[in-house]
Amino acid sequence: MSTRIAGLTGATLETTPSVCHECIWWQTRSGRSVDKRKWIRETEDEWGAWGSVYHDEDGRLLGSMQYGPADLFPRARELPAGPATPDAALVTCVYLTDPARPWVMQSLFLTAIGDVRERGMRALEAFAYRYPEGAPTFERFHVHRTIFPADFLADFGFLPVRAQGRVELARLELGGLQPVEEGAREKVLQVVREAFMPAPAPQRP
């Protein structure tokens, strides 16, 4: 069995972390509620899979991502630097299960970019955060599930739309997708992997 990425649907939602099963934070605005199963049915009827789920060769979950047309996620209207742009799909959250495999986030973003472009959307957007220099890699890639390092997104070609403080709405145009700097994606992957490599054991003289 090889690693695989499947669409996030009502059926595959059961394989994601339990905290995701009933979460409706992005599907609502402050003080409101929604029936998630109803939201799933209507979303799949109109859009199809609303994210992706990544498993390893043994079927263990490596990570999941939720994304779809911006109007599916009313919470984006309330966030700093929001709202998302109506013509874009929005990445709302990524859940990684293994700190030793942060490159899973890169794979999930690449999948979202390809999927959204194939569906004819004009752009992909995400909320970004400009971390101070020296911020721990664990904080940048694992602590916050719904906001992503601005420099990480920039290496995929995302550009800021607007900012409020350190929070940005970042956008990747897909209609005339421009190539990112040669080797940028490989650079991201290498930097993230190196950051999580254990320090070498001290050598005895």
N, CA, C and O of each residue as an XYZ file, in Angstrom:
820
protein
N       0.848     -1.194      0.000
C       0.000      0.000      0.000
C       0.881      1.241      0.000
O       1.876      1.275      0.724
N       0.548      2.270     -0.793
C       1.335      3.491     -0.855
C       0.569      4.634     -0.204
O      -0.626      4.518      0.070
N       1.271      5.745      0.041
C       0.593      6.902      0.598
C      -0.477      7.377     -0.372
O      -0.319      7.249     -1.586
N      -1.553      7.918      0.153
C      -2.629      8.345     -0.722
C      -3.353      9.539     -0.116
O      -3.414      9.694      1.104
N      -3.891     10.366     -0.974
C      -4.699     11.508     -0.564
C      -6.091     11.312     -1.136
O      -6.263     11.181     -2.348
N      -7.081     11.293     -0.258
C      -8.474     11.121     -0.662
C      -9.238     12.408     -0.380
O      -8.796     13.239      0.414
N     -10.383     12.570     -1.030
C     -11.206     13.743     -0.787
C     -11.822     13.704      0.601
O     -12.166     12.635      1.105
N     -11.960     14.867      1.215
C     -12.638     14.974      2.500
C     -14.139     15.078      2.246
O     -14.609     16.033      1.627
N     -14.879     14.096      2.726
C     -16.329     14.026      2.551
C     -16.960     13.573      3.857
O     -16.266     13.327      4.843
N     -18.274     13.467      3.855
C     -18.950     12.956      5.046
C     -18.495     11.561      5.403
O     -18.488     11.196      6.578
N     -18.109     10.761      4.400
C     -17.652      9.398      4.656
C     -16.233      9.374      5.211
O     -15.961      8.668      6.183
N     -15.324     10.139      4.603
C     -13.926     10.107      5.055
C     -13.695     10.968      6.290
O     -12.643     10.861      6.920
N     -14.652     11.820      6.651
C     -14.514     12.635      7.858
C     -14.258     11.766      9.083
O     -13.583     12.193     10.020
N     -14.793     10.552      9.079
C     -14.621      9.651     10.221
C     -13.167      9.246     10.428
O     -12.799      8.815     11.521
N     -12.338      9.377      9.398
C     -10.927      8.993      9.528
C     -10.058     10.151     10.001
O      -8.870      9.957     10.256
N     -10.623     11.349     10.124
C      -9.870     12.509     10.572
C      -9.847     12.553     12.097
O     -10.581     11.798     12.735
N      -9.024     13.415     12.703
C      -9.016     13.536     14.166
C     -10.409     13.834     14.708
O     -11.184     14.554     14.079
N     -10.720     13.286     15.857
C     -12.070     13.397     16.409
C     -12.507     14.843     16.612
O     -13.697     15.147     16.532
N     -11.553     15.738     16.873
C     -11.906     17.143     17.079
C     -12.537     17.750     15.833
O     -13.259     18.743     15.924
N     -12.272     17.160     14.671
C     -12.811     17.686     13.415
C     -14.232     17.204     13.117
O     -14.927     17.800     12.295
N     -14.665     16.132     13.781
C     -15.907     15.486     13.378
C     -17.132     16.390     13.507
O     -17.988     16.408     12.623
N     -17.214     17.126     14.587
C     -18.381     17.969     14.815
C     -18.058     19.454     14.773
O     -18.933     20.282     15.023
N     -16.826     19.799     14.465
C     -16.423     21.204     14.476
C     -17.173     21.983     13.393
O     -17.212     21.568     12.235
N     -17.767     23.114     13.780
C     -18.500     23.964     12.837
C     -18.007     25.412     12.921
O     -18.713     26.339     12.525
N     -16.785     25.597     13.442
C     -16.295     26.961     13.661
C     -16.279     27.758     12.367
O     -16.743     28.898     12.342
N     -15.752     27.181     11.289
C     -15.682     27.899     10.021
C     -17.037     28.008      9.336
O     -17.263     28.926      8.547
N     -17.933     27.081      9.630
C     -19.237     27.049      8.959
C     -20.246     28.013      9.579
O     -21.372     28.122      9.094
N     -19.858     28.709     10.635
C     -20.786     29.597     11.343
C     -20.159     30.961     11.561
O     -18.966     31.166     11.338
N     -21.002     31.893     12.005
C     -20.524     33.178     12.502
C     -20.716     33.193     14.006
O     -21.415     32.338     14.550
N     -20.111     34.141     14.675
C     -20.174     34.205     16.135
C     -21.617     34.183     16.634
O     -22.473     34.916     16.138
N     -21.868     33.330     17.623
C     -23.193     33.270     18.226
C     -24.216     32.482     17.449
O     -25.384     32.443     17.836
N     -23.812     31.850     16.361
C     -24.753     31.079     15.550
C     -24.350     29.611     15.509
O     -23.245     29.248     15.912
N     -25.251     28.778     15.021
C     -24.976     27.350     14.930
C     -25.469     26.834     13.576
O     -26.186     27.524     12.851
N     -25.066     25.606     13.258
C     -25.480     24.980     12.015
C     -25.429     23.475     12.200
O     -24.616     22.970     12.974
N     -26.279     22.766     11.505
C     -26.256     21.303     11.498
C     -25.155     20.874     10.528
O     -25.290     21.044      9.317
N     -24.073     20.319     11.061
C     -22.945     20.015     10.196
C     -23.300     18.980      9.146
O     -22.847     19.091      8.007
N     -24.090     17.984      9.487
C     -24.458     16.956      8.505
C     -25.246     17.572      7.355
O     -25.067     17.188      6.199
N     -26.107     18.516      7.667
C     -26.855     19.214      6.618
C     -25.890     20.038      5.758
O     -26.000     20.053      4.532
N     -24.944     20.724      6.412
C     -23.947     21.498      5.680
C     -23.136     20.593      4.762
O     -22.850     20.967      3.624
N     -22.766     19.421      5.233
C     -21.992     18.481      4.416
C     -22.787     18.038      3.204
O     -22.265     18.034      2.088
N     -24.045     17.663      3.407
C     -24.872     17.210      2.284
C     -25.012     18.294      1.220
O     -24.846     18.027      0.030
N     -25.314     19.501      1.647
C     -25.515     20.593      0.691
C     -24.203     20.948     -0.015
O     -24.197     21.237     -1.211
N     -23.093     20.925      0.729
C     -21.797     21.250      0.140
C     -21.384     20.208     -0.885
O     -20.879     20.555     -1.953
N     -21.594     18.934     -0.571
C     -21.209     17.883     -1.507
C     -22.098     17.876     -2.734
O     -21.644     17.527     -3.824
N     -23.366     18.259     -2.576
C     -24.254     18.351     -3.740
C     -23.797     19.449     -4.699
O     -23.877     19.288     -5.916
N     -23.318     20.566     -4.145
C     -22.967     21.713     -4.973
C     -21.496     21.740     -5.383
O     -21.161     22.234     -6.460
N     -20.603     21.203     -4.516
C     -19.168     21.375     -4.728
C     -18.421     20.059     -4.829
O     -17.441     19.951     -5.567
N     -18.883     19.051     -4.084
C     -18.166     17.784     -4.018
C     -17.326     17.716     -2.751
O     -17.686     18.317     -1.739
N     -16.219     16.996     -2.794
C     -15.326     16.889     -1.638
C     -14.862     18.287     -1.224
O     -14.545     19.121     -2.072
N     -14.825     18.532      0.078
C     -14.525     19.869      0.599
C     -13.194     19.885      1.361
O     -13.038     20.560      2.378
N     -12.248     19.114      0.825
C     -10.916     19.067      1.409
C     -10.232     17.777      1.031
O     -10.625     17.117      0.069
N      -9.207     17.412      1.786
C      -8.468     16.189      1.497
C      -7.967     15.551      2.784
O      -7.796     16.209      3.810
N      -7.738     14.246      2.692
C      -7.252     13.452      3.820
C      -6.052     12.647      3.331
O      -6.119     12.012      2.278
N      -4.968     12.668      4.077
C      -3.706     12.058      3.662
C      -3.361     10.905      4.604
O      -3.238     11.099      5.813
N      -3.206      9.701      4.040
C      -2.846      8.513      4.819
C      -1.499      7.962      4.351
O      -1.124      8.124      3.189
N      -0.774      7.310      5.264
C       0.494      6.702      4.876
C       0.269      5.312      4.303
O      -0.871      4.883      4.127
N       1.362      4.608      4.013
C       1.261      3.307      3.357
C       0.575      2.257      4.216
O       0.125      1.231      3.704
N       0.491      2.510      5.538
C      -0.182      1.575      6.432
C      -1.599      2.010      6.766
O      -2.253      1.405      7.615
N      -2.073      3.052      6.106
C      -3.433      3.524      6.336
C      -3.573      4.468      7.508
O      -4.691      4.842      7.862
N      -2.452      4.872      8.133
C      -2.522      5.785      9.264
C      -2.658      7.222      8.768
O      -2.037      7.616      7.781
N      -3.475      7.991      9.466
C      -3.708      9.376      9.076
C      -2.463     10.220      9.304
O      -1.883     10.208     10.390
N      -2.055     10.955      8.266
C      -0.941     11.892      8.385
C      -1.435     13.327      8.537
O      -0.794     14.143      9.201
N      -2.567     13.630      7.926
C      -3.094     14.980      8.029
C      -4.363     15.143      7.216
O      -4.697     14.294      6.389
N      -5.063     16.236      7.457
C      -6.273     16.549      6.699
C      -6.361     18.051      6.501
O      -5.821     18.831      7.286
N      -7.048     18.441      5.440
C      -7.214     19.856      5.108
C      -8.647     20.106      4.682
O      -9.237     19.298      3.964
N      -9.211     21.223      5.120
C     -10.547     21.641      4.713
C     -10.428     22.872      3.806
O      -9.732     23.831      4.138
N     -11.105     22.833      2.676
C     -11.130     23.995      1.785
C     -12.357     23.911      0.890
O     -12.967     22.852      0.743
N     -12.701     25.034      0.302
C     -13.842     25.088     -0.604
C     -14.157     26.540     -0.925
O     -13.459     27.436     -0.451
N     -15.196     26.793     -1.723
C     -15.566     28.174     -2.051
C     -15.723     29.012     -0.789
O     -16.272     28.552      0.212
N     -15.239     30.235     -0.848
C     -15.193     31.079      0.351
C     -16.557     31.260      0.998
O     -16.645     31.399      2.218
N     -17.630     31.262      0.197
C     -18.942     31.506      0.790
C     -19.447     30.343      1.644
O     -20.468     30.476      2.319
N     -18.754     29.215      1.625
C     -19.119     28.096      2.500
C     -18.685     28.329      3.943
O     -19.126     27.624      4.850
N     -17.807     29.334      4.156
C     -17.182     29.512      5.462
C     -17.408     30.941      5.979
O     -16.535     31.798      5.845
N     -18.587     31.191      6.571
C     -18.936     32.542      7.021
C     -17.964     33.133      8.039
O     -17.860     34.355      8.146
N     -17.255     32.297      8.784
C     -16.355     32.820      9.813
C     -15.272     33.718      9.208
O     -14.749     34.603      9.885
N     -14.940     33.494      7.944
C     -13.894     34.287      7.304
C     -14.264     35.765      7.222
O     -13.389     36.620      7.084
N     -15.564     36.066      7.306
C     -16.002     37.464      7.249
C     -15.648     38.212      8.522
O     -15.634     39.443      8.537
N     -15.359     37.474      9.596
C     -15.127     38.106     10.891
C     -13.648     38.170     11.269
O     -13.298     38.830     12.248
N     -12.789     37.513     10.530
C     -11.390     37.432     10.906
C     -10.619     38.688     10.538
O     -10.985     39.377      9.585
N      -9.550     39.002     11.281
C      -8.671     40.092     10.872
C      -8.176     39.854      9.446
O      -7.828     38.729      9.087
N      -8.145     40.902      8.643
C      -7.742     40.863      7.236
C      -8.791     40.228      6.341
O      -8.588     40.157      5.129
N      -9.917     39.758      6.898
C     -10.982     39.213      6.087
C     -11.848     40.335      5.507
O     -11.583     41.513      5.746
N     -12.872     39.970      4.751
C     -13.292     38.598      4.426
C     -12.502     38.024      3.261
O     -11.747     38.730      2.591
N     -12.692     36.725      3.032
C     -12.119     36.107      1.838
C     -12.834     36.647      0.603
O     -13.947     37.164      0.694
N     -12.181     36.521     -0.553
C     -12.724     37.043     -1.802
C     -13.755     36.071     -2.373
O     -13.497     34.868     -2.411
N     -14.919     36.560     -2.820
C     -15.984     35.665     -3.280
C     -15.608     34.740     -4.431
O     -16.187     33.662     -4.563
N     -14.646     35.139     -5.271
C     -14.300     34.308     -6.426
C     -13.237     33.255     -6.111
O     -12.769     32.561     -7.014
N     -12.854     33.133     -4.847
C     -11.765     32.232     -4.473
C     -12.264     31.052     -3.658
O     -13.318     31.106     -3.025
N     -11.474     29.978     -3.693
C     -11.626     28.907     -2.710
C     -10.736     29.272     -1.526
O      -9.708     29.929     -1.692
N     -11.134     28.843     -0.337
C     -10.432     29.215      0.879
C      -9.965     27.971      1.617
O     -10.753     27.059      1.868
N      -8.674     27.934      1.967
C      -8.159     26.890      2.862
C      -8.431     27.361      4.278
O      -7.935     28.407      4.698
N      -9.218     26.590      5.014
C      -9.626     27.043      6.343
C      -8.830     26.404      7.474
O      -8.618     27.044      8.504
N      -8.387     25.170      7.313
C      -7.638     24.542      8.395
C      -6.885     23.320      7.872
O      -7.282     22.669      6.905
N      -5.780     23.046      8.562
C      -4.974     21.855      8.292
C      -4.635     21.219      9.638
O      -4.203     21.901     10.567
N      -4.834     19.926      9.729
C      -4.503     19.191     10.956
C      -3.433     18.162     10.614
O      -3.675     17.237      9.838
N      -2.246     18.330     11.200
C      -1.148     17.385     11.018
C      -1.038     16.508     12.265
O      -1.117     17.006     13.388
N      -0.859     15.228     12.067
C      -0.838     14.296     13.200
C       0.555     13.936     13.679
O       0.708     13.431     14.791
N       1.577     14.183     12.866
C       2.923     13.730     13.202
C       3.911     14.880     13.047
O       4.203     15.285     11.922
N       4.438     15.421     14.160
C       5.396     16.525     14.065
C       6.651     16.186     13.265
O       7.344     17.086     12.788
N       6.945     14.901     13.115
C       8.135     14.489     12.370
C       7.905     14.539     10.858
O       8.839     14.309     10.091
N       6.685     14.834     10.419
C       6.375     14.852      8.994
C       5.674     16.148      8.592
O       4.566     16.108      8.056
N       6.301     17.291      8.843
C       5.646     18.555      8.498
C       5.480     18.756      7.003
O       4.701     19.611      6.582
N       6.204     17.980      6.183
C       6.058     18.088      4.731
C       4.672     17.668      4.265
O       4.304     17.910      3.115
N       3.898     17.038      5.153
C       2.530     16.668      4.796
C       1.725     17.927      4.461
O       0.882     17.903      3.564
N       1.982     19.030      5.181
C       1.257     20.268      4.877
C       1.545     20.729      3.453
O       0.646     21.205      2.760
N       2.789     20.591      3.017
C       3.131     20.965      1.657
C       2.339     20.123      0.661
O       1.803     20.650     -0.314
N       2.267     18.816      0.906
C       1.526     17.926      0.009
C       0.052     18.293     -0.036
O      -0.563     18.262     -1.102
N      -0.521     18.640      1.113
C      -1.931     19.006      1.156
C      -2.181     20.307      0.397
O      -3.191     20.430     -0.296
N      -1.281     21.272      0.516
C      -1.451     22.519     -0.227
C      -1.315     22.289     -1.729
O      -2.081     22.850     -2.512
N      -0.355     21.479     -2.132
C      -0.210     21.182     -3.557
C      -1.462     20.506     -4.108
O      -1.890     20.795     -5.225
N      -2.052     19.597     -3.311
C      -3.283     18.937     -3.725
C      -4.413     19.943     -3.875
O      -5.159     19.900     -4.853
N      -4.545     20.855     -2.905
C      -5.608     21.855     -2.963
C      -5.439     22.762     -4.182
O      -6.416     23.072     -4.864
N      -4.217     23.183     -4.454
C      -3.966     24.051     -5.609
C      -4.403     23.360     -6.903
O      -5.089     23.957     -7.732
N      -3.997     22.092     -7.067
C      -4.373     21.357     -8.274
C      -5.866     21.125     -8.374
O      -6.451     21.290     -9.445
N      -6.491     20.743     -7.264
C      -7.913     20.437     -7.256
C      -8.745     21.676     -7.572
O      -9.641     21.633     -8.415
N      -8.443     22.775     -6.892
C      -9.219     24.001     -7.070
C      -9.052     24.549     -8.489
O     -10.003     25.059     -9.083
N      -7.848     24.439     -9.017
C      -7.634     24.911    -10.390
C      -8.433     24.065    -11.377
O      -9.028     24.603    -12.311
N      -8.451     22.749    -11.180
C      -9.201     21.875    -12.081
C     -10.694     22.164    -12.028
O     -11.399     21.966    -13.017
N     -11.181     22.629    -10.882
C     -12.612     22.930    -10.749
C     -12.970     24.293    -11.328
O     -14.138     24.682    -11.332
N     -11.977     25.010    -11.813
C     -12.256     26.268    -12.488
C     -12.315     27.492    -11.592
O     -12.776     28.546    -12.030
N     -11.862     27.383    -10.348
C     -11.843     28.552     -9.472
C     -10.728     29.491     -9.899
O      -9.714     29.054    -10.443
N     -10.916     30.783     -9.653
C      -9.948     31.777    -10.096
C      -8.741     31.873     -9.181
O      -7.654     32.260     -9.609
N      -8.940     31.513     -7.901
C      -7.843     31.707     -6.954
C      -8.037     30.811     -5.737
O      -9.129     30.306     -5.476
N      -6.941     30.633     -5.001
C      -6.963     29.951     -3.712
C      -6.460     30.943     -2.680
O      -5.434     31.593     -2.884
N      -7.178     31.062     -1.572
C      -6.790     31.986     -0.520
C      -6.630     31.267      0.810
O      -7.169     30.179      1.011
N      -5.884     31.889      1.713
C      -5.686     31.362      3.064
C      -5.295     32.523      3.963
O      -4.750     33.522      3.494
N      -5.570     32.394      5.239
C      -5.135     33.405      6.184
C      -3.706     33.087      6.621
O      -3.380     31.949      6.956
N      -2.877     34.106      6.611
C      -1.451     33.945      6.893
C      -1.075     34.761      8.125
O      -1.774     35.697      8.512
N       0.046     34.380      8.729
C       0.564     35.093      9.886
C       2.050     35.339      9.692
O       2.801     34.422      9.357
N       2.467     36.560      9.900
C       3.879     36.899      9.788
C       4.547     36.683     11.147
O       4.539     37.557     12.014
N       5.120     35.499     11.300
C       5.767     35.149     12.557
C       7.049     35.960     12.744
O       7.729     36.275     11.768
N       7.383     36.300     13.990
C       8.663     36.972     14.227
C       9.821     36.033     13.914
O       9.680     34.813     13.983
N      10.941     36.603     13.577
C      12.124     35.806     13.266
C      12.490     34.933     14.464
O      12.509     35.395     15.605
N      12.774     33.682     14.187
C      13.159     32.767     15.241
C      12.008     32.023     15.890
O      12.227     31.266     16.836
N      10.778     32.219     15.404
C       9.636     31.493     15.965
C       9.843     29.995     15.784
O      10.271     29.567     14.711
N       9.549     29.178     16.807
C       9.776     27.729     16.704
C       8.988     27.114     15.560
O       7.845     27.492     15.301
N       9.604     26.173     14.888
C       8.946     25.506     13.772
C       7.680     24.781     14.220
O       6.699     24.736     13.478
N       7.694     24.215     15.423
C       6.494     23.533     15.915
C       5.324     24.505     15.997
O       4.204     24.160     15.621
N       5.573     25.716     16.486
C       4.505     26.706     16.572
C       4.017     27.108     15.183
O       2.818     27.287     14.968
N       4.942     27.247     14.251
C       4.588     27.696     12.908
C       3.737     26.695     12.142
O       2.870     27.085     11.360
N       3.980     25.408     12.362
C       3.313     24.401     11.534
C       2.322     23.496     12.267
O       1.571     22.763     11.624
N       2.308     23.536     13.617
C       1.458     22.585     14.332
C       0.524     23.200     15.359
O      -0.564     22.672     15.588
N       0.921     24.304     15.983
C       0.091     24.867     17.041
C      -1.176     25.484     16.470
O      -2.269     25.273     16.997
N      -1.028     26.250     15.390
C      -2.181     26.932     14.796
C      -2.672     26.133     13.594
O      -1.922     25.896     12.647
N      -3.920     25.725     13.641
C      -4.478     24.864     12.597
C      -5.150     25.644     11.477
O      -5.412     25.085     10.412
N      -5.436     26.932     11.696
C      -6.269     27.666     10.744
C      -5.567     28.859     10.114
O      -6.155     29.556      9.286
N      -4.348     29.096     10.485
C      -3.594     30.219      9.945
C      -2.181     29.723      9.671
O      -1.641     28.930     10.442
N      -1.577     30.186      8.576
C      -0.364     29.548      8.071
C       0.768     30.560      7.941
O       0.517     31.744      7.716
N       2.015     30.103      8.081
C       3.141     31.041      7.978
C       3.129     31.778      6.649
O       3.021     31.161      5.589
N       3.240     33.098      6.708
C       3.184     33.904      5.489
C       4.308     33.549      4.526
O       4.100     33.524      3.313
N       5.496     33.277      5.053
C       6.610     32.953      4.157
C       6.425     31.590      3.500
O       6.846     31.386      2.361
N       5.794     30.653      4.215
C       5.483     29.337      3.649
C       4.546     29.488      2.451
O       4.774     28.896      1.396
N       3.490     30.285      2.625
C       2.549     30.500      1.528
C       3.197     31.254      0.375
O       2.912     30.976     -0.790
N       4.067     32.210      0.695
C       4.719     32.993     -0.350
C       5.548     32.107     -1.270
O       5.665     32.397     -2.461
N       6.121     31.043     -0.745
C       6.926     30.152     -1.571
C       6.082     29.368     -2.577
O       6.625     28.800     -3.524
N       4.777     29.332     -2.384
C       3.882     28.727     -3.370
C       3.363     29.755     -4.360
O       2.684     29.396     -5.322
N       3.669     31.017     -4.143
C       3.200     32.075     -5.023
C       2.056     32.900     -4.459
O       1.538     33.779     -5.148
N       1.642     32.635     -3.202
C       0.596     33.447     -2.578
C       1.114     34.865     -2.356
O       2.270     35.060     -1.982
N       0.243     35.859     -2.591
C       0.560     37.257     -2.361
C      -0.462     37.860     -1.398
O      -1.631     37.476     -1.432
N      -0.050     38.791     -0.545
C      -0.998     39.377      0.406
C      -2.049     40.235     -0.288
O      -1.734     41.015     -1.187
N      -3.305     40.081      0.139
C      -4.414     40.904     -0.356
C      -4.607     42.103      0.559
O      -4.713     43.238      0.096
N      -4.652     41.843      1.866
C      -4.754     42.902      2.865
C      -4.189     42.357      4.172
O      -4.064     41.145      4.350
N      -3.854     43.252      5.072
C      -3.270     42.839      6.339
C      -3.880     43.641      7.484
O      -4.296     44.788      7.317
N      -3.919     43.001      8.649
C      -4.297     43.677      9.882
C      -3.346     43.176     10.957
O      -3.448     42.035     11.406
N      -2.427     44.032     11.363
C      -1.386     43.583     12.262
C      -0.505     42.553     11.562
O      -0.047     42.782     10.442
N      -0.270     41.421     12.218
C       0.544     40.356     11.630
C      -0.277     39.369     10.800
O       0.285     38.460     10.189
N      -1.602     39.539     10.774
C      -2.465     38.628     10.020
C      -2.677     39.163      8.611
O      -2.898     40.359      8.421
N      -2.609     38.275      7.627
C      -2.822     38.644      6.232
C      -3.827     37.696      5.587
O      -3.944     36.537      5.984
N      -4.540     38.190      4.606
C      -5.260     37.325      3.683
C      -4.360     37.178      2.464
O      -4.050     38.160      1.789
N      -3.942     35.945      2.188
C      -3.014     35.678      1.083
C      -3.757     34.993     -0.057
O      -4.660     34.190      0.179
N      -3.375     35.313     -1.300
C      -4.101     34.826     -2.473
C      -3.136     34.302     -3.534
O      -2.113     34.920     -3.829
N      -3.484     33.158     -4.095
C      -2.754     32.576     -5.215
C      -3.666     32.589     -6.429
O      -4.684     31.897     -6.447
N      -3.313     33.369     -7.442
C      -4.107     33.421     -8.667
C      -3.918     32.117     -9.446
O      -2.793     31.645     -9.608
N      -5.012     31.543     -9.923
C      -4.958     30.259    -10.627
C      -5.284     30.374    -12.109
O      -4.841     29.543    -12.903
N      -6.043     31.377    -12.492
C      -6.430     31.508    -13.892
C      -5.226     31.634    -14.799
O      -5.142     30.971    -15.833
N      -4.289     32.492    -14.406
C      -3.041     32.621    -15.139
C      -1.907     32.310    -14.189
O      -1.056     33.161    -13.929
N      -1.891     31.110    -13.677
C      -0.957     30.725    -12.627
C       0.473     31.004    -13.059
O       0.939     30.508    -14.085
N       1.159     31.805    -12.259
C       2.532     32.153    -12.569
C       3.472     31.204    -11.843
O       3.234     30.872    -10.681
N       4.530     30.764    -12.503
C       5.462     29.850    -11.835
C       6.180     30.545    -10.695
O       6.583     31.702    -10.814
N       6.340     29.823     -9.576
C       7.103     30.360     -8.467
C       8.577     30.198     -8.780
O       8.950     29.535     -9.748
N       9.393     30.798     -7.969
C      10.834     30.722     -8.156
C      11.298     29.274     -8.267
O      10.838     28.408     -7.522
N      12.198     29.021     -9.187
C      12.698     27.669     -9.410
C      13.201     27.064     -8.109
O      14.047     27.641     -7.426
N      12.673     25.899     -7.778
C      13.135     25.183     -6.593
C      12.535     25.672     -5.295
O      12.938     25.204     -4.230
N      11.568     26.612     -5.338
C      11.035     27.176     -4.095
C      10.315     26.124     -3.268
O      10.488     26.069     -2.050
N       9.506     25.284     -3.921
C       8.768     24.284     -3.161
C       9.711     23.275     -2.529
O       9.515     22.857     -1.388
N      10.742     22.886     -3.281
C      11.728     21.960     -2.722
C      12.453     22.598     -1.552
O      12.790     21.926     -0.577
N      12.694     23.915     -1.653
C      13.360     24.630     -0.568
C      12.511     24.594      0.700
O      13.023     24.354      1.793
N      11.193     24.838      0.543
C      10.302     24.786      1.698
C      10.371     23.420      2.363
O      10.533     23.317      3.579
N      10.249     22.384      1.564
C      10.247     21.032      2.101
C      11.549     20.731      2.830
O      11.536     20.152      3.916
N      12.676     21.124      2.235
C      13.967     20.840      2.844
C      14.129     21.594      4.166
O      14.612     21.030      5.148
N      13.728     22.863      4.193
C      13.854     23.654      5.417
C      13.008     23.055      6.539
O      13.458     22.950      7.679
N      11.775     22.663      6.202
C      10.896     22.104      7.225
C      11.438     20.784      7.743
O      11.425     20.538      8.950
N      11.917     19.926      6.838
C      12.475     18.648      7.265
C      13.686     18.854      8.183
O      13.807     18.204      9.221
N      14.581     19.770      7.786
C      15.785     19.998      8.570
C      15.449     20.548      9.952
O      16.124     20.243     10.935
N      14.390     21.366     10.014
C      14.018     21.951     11.300
C      13.555     20.901     12.286
O      13.684     21.082     13.496
N      13.016     19.802     11.778
C      12.507     18.756     12.652
C      13.489     17.606     12.842
O      13.197     16.665     13.580
N      14.639     17.664     12.194
C      15.627     16.608     12.390
C      16.226     16.737     13.775
O      16.549     17.849     14.193
N      16.388     15.632     14.511
C      16.989     15.717     15.840
C      18.421     16.206     15.759
O      19.131     15.943     14.788
N      18.833     16.919     16.790
C      20.207     17.412     16.824
C      21.157     16.223     16.901
O      20.840     15.217     17.537
N      22.325     16.330     16.257
C      23.260     15.204     16.286
C      23.769     14.943     17.694
O      24.014     15.874     18.461
N      23.925     13.671     18.025
C      24.413     13.302     19.342
C      25.858     13.773     19.493
O      26.653     13.641     18.563
N      26.198     14.319     20.656
C      27.579     14.784     20.850
C      28.555     13.614     20.762
O      28.284     12.513     21.242
N      29.672     13.881     20.148
C      30.693     12.841     19.968
C      31.682     12.893     21.120
O      32.176     13.962     21.477
N      31.960     11.769     21.680
C      32.960     11.693     22.735
C      34.359     11.736     22.124
O      34.600     11.148     21.070
N      35.277     12.433     22.788
C      36.638     12.469     22.240
C      37.305     11.109     22.318
O      38.454     10.960     21.901
